[in-house]
């Protein structure tokens, strides 16, 4: 089987430090707009397009039952306007958060360097929109310094279809000329990450324990490996994907 040629890294909780900061920003915006939810509910559904997350919460408050696995299959124009109001407030809070305290998960940059030294392309994807993604990249300098080959967010995809749909992975593959999903690993810390990797058909779908969600939150979704954090990925590739 071909060697690994691209790794799709999640951002928050996987390569970018998150001690529930993202959850707290999402929850604050929801509370300010009177949207009924809980921090734990938001935490479970992170990794997805945040507008669609708010649409899900609004629909649920009206008694509609939507499985988050169908986020990118369902279009509900009735909840869009309210969701956008909440989202815009969340975006303000989140950008301020990352402009003041963004930092990497220990070992992330070293893992990117290892990948490049072994001819593996480094891609990142996220449920964030572009303004937040740029705040992260500006703060950490990963694109500027060439540590990341492509940074993909939901706004790069037609219809802003994020996880658990596989299209951000395919977008990065096309950009980097990776022609087989059997040469791709997906790594993340949310149920949405696991489902994205499986839906894309990636050779490996790797969960990390560095995010704010316990393994019980995402471990029931299909994956191939679990490692403590991103810094253990090189050893995993050498032993399992050589």
CORJO-V180000 format. One record per residue. RES is the residue in one small letter. SS is DSSP state (2 for helix, 1 for strand, 0 for the rest). D_CENTER is the distance of its C-alpha to the mean C-alpha in Angstrom with 2 decimals. Layout:
BEGIN
RES:SS:D_CENTER + RES:SS:D_CENTER
END
This chain:
BEGIN
x:0:27.22 + x:0:25.64 + x:0:23.89 + x:0:20.20 + x:0:19.76 + x:1:16.05 + x:1:13.05 + x:1:9.52 + x:1:7.74 + x:1:4.30 + x:0:5.61 + x:1:6.66 + x:0:8.51 + x:0:8.34 + x:0:9.89 + x:1:10.36 + x:0:12.66 + x:0:12.05 + x:0:15.12 + x:0:14.21 + x:2:14.48 + x:2:11.58 + x:2:13.13 + x:2:16.48 + x:2:15.89 + x:2:14.76 + x:2:17.75 + x:2:20.13 + x:2:19.74 + x:2:20.23 + x:2:23.26 + x:2:24.74 + x:0:24.83 + x:0:26.24 + x:0:23.41 + x:0:23.97 + x:0:21.11 + x:0:20.46 + x:2:18.03 + x:2:17.51 + x:2:16.81 + x:2:14.08 + x:2:12.59 + x:2:12.66 + x:0:10.93 + x:0:7.98 + x:0:4.46 + x:0:6.95 + x:0:8.97 + x:2:10.78 + x:2:14.09 + x:2:13.92 + x:2:13.15 + x:2:16.28 + x:2:18.15 + x:2:17.59 + x:2:18.95 + x:2:21.82 + x:2:22.73 + x:2:22.76 + x:2:25.06 + x:0:27.35 + x:0:27.57 + x:0:25.38 + x:0:23.54 + x:0:20.28 + x:0:18.13 + x:2:14.40 + x:2:14.41 + x:2:16.43 + x:2:14.36 + x:2:14.51 + x:2:18.09 + x:0:19.52 + x:0:20.75 + x:0:22.59 + x:2:24.33 + x:2:26.11 + x:2:23.15 + x:2:21.72 + x:2:24.03 + x:2:23.55 + x:2:19.76 + x:2:19.93 + x:2:22.24 + x:2:19.99 + x:2:16.94 + x:2:19.11 + x:2:20.21 + x:2:16.77 + x:2:15.86 + x:2:19.08 + x:2:18.41 + x:2:14.90 + x:2:16.26 + x:2:19.22 + x:2:17.25 + x:2:15.49 + x:2:18.78 + x:2:20.67 + x:2:18.77 + x:0:15.79 + x:0:16.06 + x:1:14.47 + x:0:14.19 + x:0:17.65 + x:0:17.98 + x:2:14.85 + x:2:17.14 + x:2:19.72 + x:2:17.50 + x:2:16.70 + x:2:20.48 + x:2:21.30 + x:2:19.30 + x:2:21.21 + x:2:24.41 + x:0:23.98 + x:0:23.28 + x:0:19.63 + x:1:17.44 + x:1:14.33 + x:1:11.43 + x:1:8.06 + x:1:5.44 + x:0:3.36 + x:0:4.99 + x:0:7.55 + x:0:10.82 + x:2:12.75 + x:2:14.90 + x:2:12.35 + x:2:10.62 + x:2:14.27 + x:2:15.17 + x:2:12.85 + x:2:14.16 + x:2:17.64 + x:2:17.67 + x:2:16.71 + x:0:18.42 + x:0:16.28 + x:0:16.97 + x:0:20.46 + x:0:21.34 + x:0:20.18 + x:0:17.83 + x:0:14.99 + x:0:16.40 + x:1:13.99 + x:1:11.09 + x:1:9.68 + x:0:8.50 + x:2:9.67 + x:2:13.12 + x:2:13.68 + x:0:13.99 + x:2:17.23 + x:2:17.03 + x:2:13.54 + x:0:12.43 + x:0:8.72 + x:0:7.50 + x:0:9.49 + x:0:11.48 + x:0:11.51 + x:2:12.45 + x:2:9.87 + x:2:10.90 + x:2:14.43 + x:2:14.38 + x:2:13.68 + x:2:16.28 + x:2:18.75 + x:2:18.46 + x:2:18.97 + x:0:21.55 + x:0:20.06 + x:0:22.04 + x:0:21.13 + x:2:18.09 + x:2:20.31 + x:2:19.66 + x:1:15.85 + x:1:13.79 + x:1:10.19 + x:1:9.10 + x:1:6.75 + x:0:8.02 + x:0:7.61 + x:2:9.83 + x:2:7.48 + x:2:6.15 + x:2:9.92 + x:2:11.09 + x:2:9.27 + x:2:10.90 + x:2:14.05 + x:2:14.34 + x:2:14.20 + x:0:16.80 + x:0:15.40 + x:0:18.06 + x:1:16.02 + x:1:13.06 + x:1:12.78 + x:1:11.83 + x:1:12.28 + x:0:14.32 + x:0:13.39 + x:0:11.15 + x:0:13.14 + x:0:13.08 + x:0:15.99 + x:2:15.91 + x:2:17.91 + x:2:15.10 + x:2:13.05 + x:0:15.82 + x:0:17.67 + x:0:15.23 + x:0:16.19 + x:0:15.20 + x:0:17.55 + x:1:17.31 + x:1:16.45 + x:1:16.91 + x:0:17.28 + x:0:14.93 + x:2:13.82 + x:2:17.44 + x:2:18.71 + x:2:16.95 + x:2:19.99 + x:2:22.37 + x:2:20.50 + x:2:20.56 + x:2:24.21 + x:2:25.28 + x:2:23.39 + x:0:22.56 + x:0:25.53
END
